[in-house]
Amino acid sequence: MANIKSSKKRAKQAVVRNLRNNSQRSQMRTAVKKVLKALDANDAAGAQEAFKAAQPLLDRFSARGLIHKNKAARHKSRLAARIKAIASAA
């Protein structure tokens, strides 16, 4: 346990940040999973709606440094490509 006042404060801040990061990471993963679930069900319209909700989350969390910006771009690109493939096949 920390003894110095500033290190005690840092320890408390780290706990708060970890809780927030875990919550936001979970929120992002859930949004991506909703898109994937709609894609697996061949629901192009549902996947598009879920993607519209997931895209700003990915952008926001990458801007905040929760995930790397390239990881967000990769997720968006792959999901968009799958949605486009299902929409064109239907």
GROMACS elastic network, one bead per residue, 0.5 to 0.9 nm:
[ bonds ]
;  ai    aj funct       b0    kb
    1     8     6  0.79949   500
    1    11     6  0.88401   500
    2     5     6  0.78393   500
    2     6     6  0.87967   500
    2     7     6  0.57939   500
    2     8     6  0.54095   500
    2    11     6  0.76728   500
    3     6     6  0.86993   500
    3     7     6  0.70883   500
    3     8     6  0.67839   500
    4     7     6  0.53159   500
    4     8     6  0.62340   500
    4     9     6  0.87733   500
    5     8     6  0.51112   500
    5     9     6  0.63517   500
    5    10     6  0.87282   500
    6     9     6  0.50820   500
    6    10     6  0.62269   500
    6    11     6  0.86646   500
    7    11     6  0.60967   500
    7    12     6  0.86378   500
    8    11     6  0.50769   500
    8    12     6  0.63557   500
    8    13     6  0.86730   500
    9    12     6  0.51554   500
    9    13     6  0.61741   500
    9    14     6  0.85880   500
   10    14     6  0.60493   500
   10    15     6  0.86820   500
   11    14     6  0.51012   500
   11    15     6  0.64354   500
   11    16     6  0.88877   500
   12    15     6  0.52199   500
   12    16     6  0.64619   500
   12    17     6  0.87319   500
   13    16     6  0.51457   500
   13    17     6  0.60998   500
   13    18     6  0.85177   500
   14    17     6  0.50625   500
   14    18     6  0.59931   500
   14    19     6  0.85850   500
   15    18     6  0.51504   500
   15    19     6  0.62839   500
   15    20     6  0.86877   500
   16    19     6  0.52589   500
   16    20     6  0.62664   500
   16    21     6  0.86035   500
   17    20     6  0.50765   500
   17    21     6  0.59308   500
   17    22     6  0.84340   500
   18    21     6  0.50743   500
   18    22     6  0.59946   500
   18    23     6  0.84694   500
   19    22     6  0.52363   500
   19    23     6  0.61751   500
   19    24     6  0.86535   500
   20    23     6  0.51381   500
   20    24     6  0.61367   500
   20    25     6  0.84736   500
   21    24     6  0.51567   500
   21    25     6  0.59046   500
   21    26     6  0.84073   500
   21    66     6  0.68312   500
   22    25     6  0.51147   500
   22    26     6  0.60612   500
   22    27     6  0.85451   500
   23    26     6  0.51651   500
   23    27     6  0.61900   500
   23    28     6  0.87174   500
   24    28     6  0.61753   500
   24    29     6  0.86048   500
   24    57     6  0.89123   500
   24    61     6  0.77532   500
   24    66     6  0.81675   500
   25    28     6  0.51215   500
   25    29     6  0.61807   500
   25    30     6  0.85889   500
   25    61     6  0.81804   500
   25    66     6  0.73705   500
   25    67     6  0.83697   500
   26    29     6  0.51017   500
   26    30     6  0.60800   500
   26    31     6  0.85916   500
   27    30     6  0.52007   500
   27    31     6  0.62958   500
   27    32     6  0.88144   500
   27    57     6  0.83323   500
   28    31     6  0.51495   500
   28    32     6  0.63471   500
   28    33     6  0.86423   500
   28    54     6  0.70123   500
   28    57     6  0.62089   500
   28    58     6  0.66757   500
   28    61     6  0.81106   500
   29    32     6  0.51350   500
   29    33     6  0.60791   500
   29    34     6  0.86528   500
   29    54     6  0.89394   500
   30    34     6  0.62200   500
   30    35     6  0.88312   500
   30    54     6  0.87717   500
   31    34     6  0.52168   500
   31    35     6  0.66850   500
   31    36     6  0.89168   500
   31    50     6  0.70375   500
   31    51     6  0.78746   500
   31    53     6  0.71443   500
   31    54     6  0.51199   500
   31    55     6  0.87395   500
   31    57     6  0.80726   500
   32    35     6  0.52324   500
   32    36     6  0.63624   500
   32    37     6  0.86965   500
   32    50     6  0.79301   500
   32    51     6  0.75263   500
   32    54     6  0.60862   500
   32    55     6  0.87194   500
   32    58     6  0.89012   500
   32    75     6  0.82468   500
   32    79     6  0.84922   500
   33    37     6  0.59778   500
   33    38     6  0.85453   500
   34    37     6  0.50823   500
   34    38     6  0.62681   500
   34    39     6  0.85966   500
   34    47     6  0.76385   500
   34    50     6  0.62303   500
   34    51     6  0.82868   500
   34    54     6  0.85983   500
   35    38     6  0.52153   500
   35    39     6  0.61798   500
   35    40     6  0.86724   500
   35    46     6  0.77121   500
   35    48     6  0.76103   500
   35    49     6  0.82023   500
   35    50     6  0.51636   500
   35    51     6  0.57929   500
   35    54     6  0.78225   500
   35    79     6  0.75946   500
   35    83     6  0.89053   500
   36    40     6  0.60891   500
   36    41     6  0.85817   500
   36    47     6  0.73767   500
   36    50     6  0.89428   500
   36    79     6  0.77855   500
   37    40     6  0.51080   500
   37    41     6  0.63103   500
   37    42     6  0.87475   500
   37    43     6  0.87752   500
   37    47     6  0.78969   500
   38    41     6  0.50692   500
   38    42     6  0.63178   500
   38    43     6  0.52256   500
   38    44     6  0.71751   500
   38    45     6  0.84690   500
   38    46     6  0.58314   500
   38    48     6  0.86528   500
   38    50     6  0.79109   500
   39    43     6  0.58239   500
   39    44     6  0.66615   500
   39    46     6  0.81144   500
   39    47     6  0.57753   500
   39    79     6  0.87862   500
   39    82     6  0.74085   500
   39    83     6  0.69238   500
   39    86     6  0.76396   500
   40    43     6  0.76200   500
   41    44     6  0.86083   500
   42    46     6  0.88504   500
   42    47     6  0.83079   500
   42    86     6  0.66851   500
   42    87     6  0.88493   500
   42    90     6  0.87815   500
   43    46     6  0.53267   500
   43    47     6  0.59857   500
   43    48     6  0.85379   500
   43    83     6  0.89200   500
   43    86     6  0.80074   500
   43    87     6  0.86810   500
   44    47     6  0.50659   500
   44    48     6  0.60656   500
   44    49     6  0.86702   500
   44    83     6  0.61573   500
   44    84     6  0.82269   500
   44    86     6  0.60643   500
   44    87     6  0.55923   500
   44    90     6  0.82406   500
   45    48     6  0.50894   500
   45    49     6  0.63009   500
   45    50     6  0.86577   500
   45    83     6  0.87895   500
   45    87     6  0.81829   500
   46    49     6  0.51345   500
   46    50     6  0.61267   500
   46    51     6  0.84391   500
   47    50     6  0.50692   500
   47    51     6  0.59283   500
   47    52     6  0.85468   500
   47    79     6  0.89043   500
   47    83     6  0.66520   500
   48    52     6  0.62028   500
   48    53     6  0.87892   500
   48    80     6  0.83912   500
   48    83     6  0.67710   500
   49    52     6  0.51257   500
   49    53     6  0.65782   500
   49    54     6  0.87984   500
   50    53     6  0.51541   500
   50    54     6  0.61640   500
   50    55     6  0.86265   500
   51    55     6  0.58195   500
   51    56     6  0.89450   500
   51    76     6  0.82425   500
   51    79     6  0.75908   500
   51    80     6  0.78250   500
   51    83     6  0.87445   500
   52    55     6  0.55360   500
   52    56     6  0.73225   500
   53    56     6  0.64179   500
   53    57     6  0.71582   500
   54    57     6  0.52462   500
   54    58     6  0.62883   500
   54    59     6  0.87608   500
   54    76     6  0.85919   500
   55    58     6  0.52198   500
   55    59     6  0.62826   500
   55    60     6  0.86200   500
   55    72     6  0.85697   500
   55    75     6  0.89757   500
   55    76     6  0.66511   500
   56    60     6  0.59059   500
   56    61     6  0.84363   500
   57    60     6  0.50917   500
   57    61     6  0.59947   500
   57    62     6  0.83479   500
   58    61     6  0.53793   500
   58    62     6  0.60307   500
   58    63     6  0.85114   500
   58    67     6  0.82193   500
   58    69     6  0.86164   500
   58    71     6  0.88384   500
   58    72     6  0.54374   500
   58    73     6  0.81750   500
   58    75     6  0.82181   500
   58    76     6  0.78617   500
   59    62     6  0.52656   500
   59    63     6  0.61282   500
   59    64     6  0.87021   500
   59    69     6  0.77556   500
   59    72     6  0.66180   500
   59    73     6  0.82493   500
   60    63     6  0.51537   500
   60    64     6  0.63279   500
   60    65     6  0.87463   500
   60    66     6  0.88076   500
   61    64     6  0.50322   500
   61    65     6  0.62077   500
   61    66     6  0.52032   500
   61    67     6  0.62609   500
   61    68     6  0.86141   500
   61    69     6  0.86473   500
   61    72     6  0.83875   500
   62    66     6  0.56537   500
   62    68     6  0.55559   500
   62    70     6  0.83951   500
   62    71     6  0.80933   500
   62    72     6  0.63279   500
   63    66     6  0.76644   500
   63    67     6  0.81701   500
   63    68     6  0.82972   500
   63    69     6  0.70299   500
   64    67     6  0.78979   500
   65    68     6  0.63092   500
   65    69     6  0.77980   500
   67    70     6  0.84318   500
   67    71     6  0.66802   500
   67    72     6  0.70203   500
   68    71     6  0.52242   500
   68    72     6  0.65656   500
   68    73     6  0.88046   500
   69    72     6  0.51747   500
   69    73     6  0.62376   500
   69    74     6  0.86095   500
   70    74     6  0.59502   500
   70    75     6  0.85318   500
   71    74     6  0.50097   500
   71    75     6  0.61982   500
   71    76     6  0.86095   500
   72    75     6  0.52075   500
   72    76     6  0.61979   500
   72    77     6  0.85288   500
   73    76     6  0.51641   500
   73    77     6  0.59759   500
   73    78     6  0.85559   500
   74    77     6  0.51349   500
   74    78     6  0.61110   500
   74    79     6  0.84824   500
   75    78     6  0.53606   500
   75    79     6  0.60607   500
   75    80     6  0.84158   500
   76    79     6  0.52769   500
   76    80     6  0.59314   500
   76    81     6  0.84766   500
   77    80     6  0.51992   500
   77    81     6  0.61147   500
   77    82     6  0.86855   500
   78    81     6  0.51239   500
   78    82     6  0.62659   500
   78    83     6  0.86578   500
   79    82     6  0.51638   500
   79    83     6  0.61612   500
   79    84     6  0.85581   500
   80    83     6  0.50786   500
   80    84     6  0.60597   500
   80    85     6  0.85578   500
   81    84     6  0.50813   500
   81    85     6  0.61442   500
   81    86     6  0.87160   500
   82    85     6  0.50488   500
   82    86     6  0.62621   500
   82    87     6  0.85503   500
   83    86     6  0.52468   500
   83    87     6  0.60634   500
   83    88     6  0.85752   500
   84    87     6  0.50685   500
   84    88     6  0.60679   500
   84    89     6  0.85048   500
   85    88     6  0.52852   500
   85    89     6  0.61282   500
   85    90     6  0.86995   500
   86    89     6  0.50838   500
   86    90     6  0.61931   500
   87    90     6  0.53464   500
